[in-house]
Amino acid sequence: MTDIVKQQIRALHEKKREILNLPPKEALDAILSARHPVAIVHAFTEQDFHLLIHDIGIDDSRPLLALATDRQVEYIVDTEIWNRDRINYAAVVRWLDTLYRTDPDRITRWLITDKLEFLEIFLFKNIQVIIREHDQESDTLPDACFTHDDTLYIHIPDYPGRQESGTDNERLRKQLVQDLLNRIAMTDYPLYRNIVLETMRIIPAEATEEEYRLRNVRMAEKGFLPYEEAVGIYQPLTAKQFFNRAPGLSFKIGNPGRLPVPVLSAAFMDTGCIFSRALKTIANPEITAQLQVEFATLCNQVIVADKKPIREKWELESKVKKACGYISLGLEHLAAGKSRIDMAKAGALISKYRLTEIFRTGYGLCRKLKWQAQKWQRNSWAKRSKLSLNFWGETWLGVIGGLLLEHPRFFDNYTSGVLYREFESLADIRQTRTVLEAAAAFDDLLSKMNIVLKPLDSYGYVGHYGLVLTLWARHILELSGEINPLSIEDIRKFFIYLWGGKRKPYRIADSKKEHFLKWLSSEAGLAEYDISRTLGQTFETLFKTLEEEYSNVSPQKLELKYVQGFFLSPPETE
């Protein structure tokens, strides 16, 4: 390859990257006004081109579809018309009509040369072929038939079981089928006869299965494995299992691979994550390039496993970030040093082992937390007491609920702008584990306190904090040990005791906290040390919350409708 050719390829690659970073309208104008628009369109990988036309808009992208390669068109069809192992014929009509109106001759040629079996399946679902006998009158045939030889008549029936006759979709479908058959007949009439007659003889289930197999082969070349294989990306690995596996890579220097890297997958990679920083420790650019291909393939595997087709840039970005996050989490776990991650070791790991195995190791840490949450939740006191997850309050509910999702997620609570996000670091794991262990310890404490929850059905919601505070308040006020709601007078007396006659802002004395701990120890039959060790920080948070909400309010001025965190009498009973 000459230097001039290399420079041209490099310039084309930079132009392509620049276009993908432009707003949709500007990207379209940049391609169509370029000196060689065909070369630019052909330079896009199939995946990048697919996202580009969705970003611009299908109708506005017709000039680009007219310039696309057959492989790019085939990728779009493969991505858009399949619902698992079944063909979505409404999507077939929509996309074939778009492609046909863009360039009828080109799409007709493509269908009869490269996609003949697929065309026959489509026609089988959309036409009825009637062979007129030599002595049969044409007026005995169904209405709306058409023919090119007065022998083979084509009828396009309504879809059975649908109430769409006369709708725009039905008119579009029928017009597309008729126009397509007319153009095939004008292009090659003997072929037209063969296609129409073959449509009468095909076995659609077998033909569809074969098309699905071929489609999976094409998609697998780009990392889009069949779902049954792709879901293996979520099979967790432990660190021990990871290091017991043989290294999975053998990079061939001088042979970077034949598959181009989708630009958008690399563009959305988080440059500050551990995986990205580990890539920078690799000096050989050919190994880095092959790792980028492997990473793009991994992202595609995640897309298939999540069963959500990608049609927008932000959807691809979320999958890229997810892949980066779990790879980074796996590297942080596998290459942990004494105080921080060893980046040299992380770089060695991605050079030696497959990224999918590092991803699975990172995901395994989250999956382990999910299993712990499921095991505890199934056998918990709260579950036996028929309490919903709301019992654990907003924060704990968010954390536990995130773990119980099909794929566990980290409860971010809008710290970074979202309620849930993917796990990205060991800090996320530790934070989530801390909450899960605290909830389990709290649940164990309640299970030992001989609590009867029947009255809760009559008086509505009460959370775990409110339950313990109500019981403690009833103990302080020398009321019965049953779980009955507190009146506003009870609440005022309790806060007078809690503040101990101090001035605003009120603070809870250590002696009151010690009394609370002794009361819990007595009720649950647990040592004070054990309660303090497992739930000390939890109850410190409880007391801090009480101080933040009530430290500037005199107990005598408390009103029932403004008091939260206790089991209270309904206002109407006051």
N, C-alpha and C positions, 0 to 999 in steps of 0.2 A: 504494500500500500504506500503510495507516494505521500510526501509531506503535504502536497496541495490537497489531496483527497482527505487526509487526516484533518487538515485545517477546516475544510468544508463540513466534515462530519461534526467537528467540535462546534463550529458556528451554528450549525443546524440544531445541535443539542441545546446550546445556550438560548437560541431563539424559542425553542419549544418550552424550555423552563420559564422564560420570560412571559410567554403567552399564558401559561397555566397560572401565573400569579396575577394576571389582569382581571378586572371585572368582566362579566360575561359579554356584554356588548362590545367592549374594547377588544376582547380576545377574538371575537368573530371578525371584526374589522381588520385586526392585525394580520390574520391568516389570509383573508380574501384580498387584501391590498399588498401582500408580499410579492416579491418578484417571482417566486416559485411556490405557490400555495399548495400544489399537489405534493411536493417534496416535504413540506412542513406537516401536512396531514398524515402522510405515510410514516413520518418519523415518530408519531405518537404510538406508544404501546396500546394494545387493544383496551386495557383497563383504563388508562388515562383518557383515551378518546371517548370511551363510553361515559365517563363522568363529565367530560367536557361538554358533550352534546346535551346532557341533562342539565348542566349548569347554565348553558345558553338557552335551552328550551328546544323541545323536539321540532316544532314548526320552524323556528328561526334557524335551526341547524341543518335544514335540508341542503343548502349549498355545500356544507361539509360532508354530508352523507353521500352526495354525488361524487365527491373526490376520494372517498374512503376506499381502502383495499377490501378485497373479498374477505380476508381474515378479520378485519375490523367489523365488517357487517355481520359475519358469522358469529363473532363473539357477542355482539349486541343481541342477536336472535337467541343464542344459547343462554344468555343471562336473563332475558326478559320473558321468554315464553314458557319456561318450565316451572312447575310447582312440585318440587321434589321429583317423583318419577312420572308425573302426569303432565300432559300438555294443556296449557291454558289457551283455549282456542279463541277467546275474546282478545287476548294479548297478541295472538298470531295475526288476527285480522287487523288489529290496530297497527302493528309494526310492518306487516307486509304492505298495507295500504300506504303508510308513510314512505317506505322504500320504493314502492312501485311508482307513486306520484313524483318521486324525486328523479328517477331515471328508469322508465319502463323497459327499455331495451336491455339495459345492463342487468336489472333484477330478473327479468325473464330468462336471460341467458344463464345467470347464476343458478337459478332454480332448476333449469332443465339439464344443466351440466354437472353441478356440484351437489345439488340438494334434491335429486329426483325422487328418492324414497320419501323424503319429508313432504314434498309436493303431493305425492300420491296419497299420503295419510290425510293431508289437509283437504284434498278434493273428496276423498271418501266420506269425510264428515260433512261436506257441504253440497254435494251434487247427487242427483239420481240420473243414471244413464239409461236411456230407453232406445232399444234398437227397433226401428220401424220395419215391419214386414213389408214385402213387396206389394201386397194387395191391401195394406192397411191405409185407411184414409188419415191424413194428417190432422183433421179436425177431431179425431177421436183421442188425440194425445192431450195431456194436461195443459192447461193454460200456462202462458209465460215460458214455454219451452223455446229453445233456440237450437239451430243446427247449421253445419257448414257443408253437409253433403246430402241432406234429405234422408239420411239413414240413421246416423247417430244423433239423437236428440238429448239435450241437456236440460234438466229441470233443477232449479235451485230452491229447495223447500225451506220453509221456516224451521228454525230449530225446534225440535219436539219438546213439549212441556214448558215452553217459554211464552210469555205474554208480550212479545216484542214486535209482533208483526206490524209493519208500517212505521216503526220507529227509525230514527236516524241511524242507529247502529245496524239495524237489519238492512236498511237500504245501502249503507256503506259496504256491508259484507257481500250482499248480492251483486252490487256493481263491481266490486273488486274481483270476485270469482269470474264473472262474465268477461270483464276486460282482460283478465289474465289468460283465460282460455282462448279468447279471440286472438290475442297477440301470439300465443304459442301456435295456433293454427296458421296464422299468417307467416310465422317464421319458418315452421317445418311441419307441414300437414301430416306426413306419415308418422312423425313423432307424436303429434297431437293425438292421432287415432290410437297409437300404442299406449299412451298415457291414460287416455279415457278408458280403454278396455282393461288395462291393468288395474285401474282403480276399482273395477267391479270384482276383481279376484283376490285382492290382498286380504290378509288376516290382520286387522288393525292392532290387536294386542301384541302379536309377534313383531309387526313392523315398528310399533312404538317402542317396544323393549329394545330392539336393535338400534333405533335412533338414540335412545337414552344411553345405551352403552357407548356409542360413538361420541355423543356429546360429553360424557364423563371422561373419555380419553382426552379429548381436546381441552377440557377444563382442567384436568389433572396436570397437563403440561404447564399450566400457569399457577399451580398450587391449589386449585379449587378441586379438592378431592370429593368423592361422593360423601354424603353426610355420615354414613355408617363408618367411614374411615376418618373423616375430618374430626369427628367428636372425640377421637382418641387424644386430641390435644389437651383435653381436660381430664385425662387419666393421671392422677397425682403421683409424684415421685418423692421419696424421702432423700435426704442427703446421702445416706448409706447406700440406697439403691442406685443413686446417681453415680457415685464413685465406683460401684461394683460393675457398672456397665463399661463395655469397651468403648474407647473413643470413636466417635462417629464420623469424623471428617478426615479427608485426605486431599488437601488442596493441591491442585496441579498448576504450578507456576507456568505462565505462558499460555494457559488455556482457561481464560476467565469464564467460560460458559457461553452458550449460544443465546440464552434468553435475555432480552433487555430488561433493565430494572424500571418499573413504573416510577416516574418522577414524583408523583404525588405521595407515594408511600414513604419515600426518603424525605420529602419536603416536610411532612407532618411529624417527623421524628423529633422528640423532645431532646434538644441539644444539651440540656442540663442533667438528664437522667444518667444513672450509673452505666447503662448499656452504651449510650452514646459516648460517655467518657472512656469506657473500656475500648471502644473502637479506635479512639485517638491514640491509644498506646500501641497499636499495630503499625509497624513501619512499612510493611510491604503493601503497596496499593492494590495489587492483584488479589491478595487475601481479603482486603477490605471490600473490594468490588464483589467478590463471591459471597461475602457475608451479607452484603446489601441485597443480593439476589435471594439468598436464603431467608432473609428477614421479610422481604416482599412475599415470598411463598408462604411463610408462617402467617402473615397477616391475612392472606387469602384463605388459609385453612381456618382461622378464627372466624372469618366472615361466614363460611359455610357451616361451621359448628354452631354458630349463634342463630342460624336459620333466618337471617335478615338480609335480603339483597341490598347492595349498596348502589344508590342512585344519586347521592349528593356528596359533595366534598366533605361536609361536616360529619357525615356518617362514616366515611373512610377515616377521617381524622380520629374519631373516637376509637375505632378498631386499632389504628396504629398506636395510639397512646396506651390502649389496653395491652397490646403486645409488648411495648416498651416497658410498661409498668411491671408486668409479671417476669419478664426477663431480668429487669433490674432487681426485683425482689429476690429472684433466684440467685443472681450473682452476689447480692449483699449477704445472703445466707451462706452461700458456698465459699465465698472469698473473704469472710469476716476476719479482720485482724484483731489485735488486742484492744484497740480503741476505735478503729475505723476500718473501712474496707480497704483491702490491698488491691489497688487498681491494676498493678502488674499481674497479679494472680487472676483478676477478672478478665484481663485481656488474653491471658493464656487459656482460660476456660472457654471463651467463645471461639478461640482458634482451634481448640482440640475437640470440643464436644458440640453436638448439634444444638442450635438455638431452641428447637422444640423441646429438648430434654431439660434445658435450663428453664424454659417457660413452665414446664410441668412441675418442676421442683418449686418454683415460686408459687404457682397455683396450689400446690400441695399444702403449703402452709395455711392458706385460706380455707382449703377444703377440710383440713384437720379441725380448724375452729368451728366450721359448720357441723361436722360430726359431733363435736363436743356439745354444741348448742342443741342439736337434735336429741342427743341422748339425755341431756339434763332436762330439756323441756318435756319429753315424753313421760319422765318419772317424777316431775317436780310436784311440790305441794300445791303450787298455784294451779297446775293442770288438774290435779285431783280435786281441787276445790272449785273447778269449772270457772276459773278466772281467765279473762282474755289477756293478751299481751299488754293491753292498755294499763293493766294493773302496775306495770313497772315504770310508769312515767314516760315522758316524752323522750328523754335521752336514752334511757335503757331500752325502751321500746324500739327506737331507731336502730340501735346497735344490734339487738337480738333479731329484729325483723330483717335487717340486712343480711345476717348470717343464714337465715332460714330461706332466702331466695334460692332459686334453682342454681344460679352461680352467685356465691356470696359476694357482697359488696360492702365497702367501707362507708359508715355513716359519717358524712362530712358536715351535715347540718348547715349548709350554705357558707361554710368558711371560705371555700373557693368558688362559690356561686351556684353549687348544686347540692341537692339533698344527699344523694348517694353517688359515689364514684368507685372506680376500681382500686384495689389495694396497690400501693406503689412502693412501700418501704417497710422495713422491720418495725419502725416506729408505729405504723398503722396497725401492724399485727399485735404489738405489745399493748397499744391503747385499747384495742378491741378485746383482747384477752383479759385485760384488767377489769373491764366492765362485765364481761361474761362471768368471770370468777366471783366478782362482787355480787352479781345477781344470784348465782348459785349458792353463795354463802348466806345471803339474806333469806333465800328460799328455805335453806336448811334450818336457819334460826327460827323462822316462822313455823316450820313443821314440828318443832319441839316445844312450841308454846301452847299447845292444846287450845287452839282458836276455833270457835264455831262461827261460821260465816253466814248463817241463815238470815240474820237481820239485814245483810247487805242487799238482798233481793228487793227489800221494801224501800230502801232509802237511796238507791242509786250508786254512783261510782265512788270508790275510795281507792287511792293508790297505796303502794307499799309503805311510803313514808307516812301517809295519813293514817294508815292502820296502826302502825307502831306508836305514833304520836297520840292517837286517840286512846289507846290502851294505857299508855304512860300517864296521860292527863287524868284518866279515870282512877288510876292508882294514886296519884298525887292528891286528888280531891276526895279520896276514900269513897268512891262510888262503886257500884257492883263491877265485878270483873267481866261482865258480859259486854259484847260489842253493841252498845246502844249509842245513838247520836248524842253529841254534846249541845247544850243550849248556849246562847250568847253569854249568859251569866257564868256558865262553867268555863268558857273560853277566857273571859276576863279574869277569873280567879286563877286560872292556870298561868296566864302571862304575868300576873302579879307575883306568883311564886317564882316563875322563871327569871324575871328581871331582879328580884330580890330587893325592891325598893330603890334601885339606883336611878340616877338621872339620865335623861336623854343625852346622846344616843345610848340605848340600853345594850348591855352585853351579857352573855351567858357565862356565869362563873364556872370555873373548873369543878367546883364542888357539885354543881348541878349535873355536869356531864358525868362525874363519877357516880352520882346517884342513879343516873340513867343506866350506866353500865352495870351497876350492881343489880338493878331491877331486872334488866335483860338476863343477867346470869342466873338470877333466882327463877325467873319464869321459864327459861329454856333448859336449865340444868347444865349449862356449859360454863367452863372457867372464864373469868373475866379476861384473862390473857388471850385465850383463843378467840373470843369475840373481838377484842381490840386488834389482834393481829390480822384477822380476815376482813373486818368491817370498820376498823378505826377511821380510815380516811372517808368512808361512806358516811358515817355519822358526823364527822367533822363538817362535811359538805352540808348535811342536814341542818346542823346548828348555825352554820354560816348563812344559809338561806333564810332561816328564821330571823336572824339579826338584820339581814338586808331588807326584808319585807316589813318588819314590825318594830324595829329599834327606835323609830321616831314617832311612834303612835302610842299615846297613853292607853293602858289597858281599859280604862273606863270609857274611852271613846271608840272602842272597837265595835263594828257593826257586822252582823252575821253575813250580809251579802258581799262584804269585802274580805272575809276571812277565807283562806284556802289552806289545804294541807291537813284538814281534820275531817272526821266523820261527824257531820253537823245535822241538826234538826232542820227540816225544810222551813224556809222563811214564813210560810203561811201559818205555821203552828205557833209562831211567837206571839 
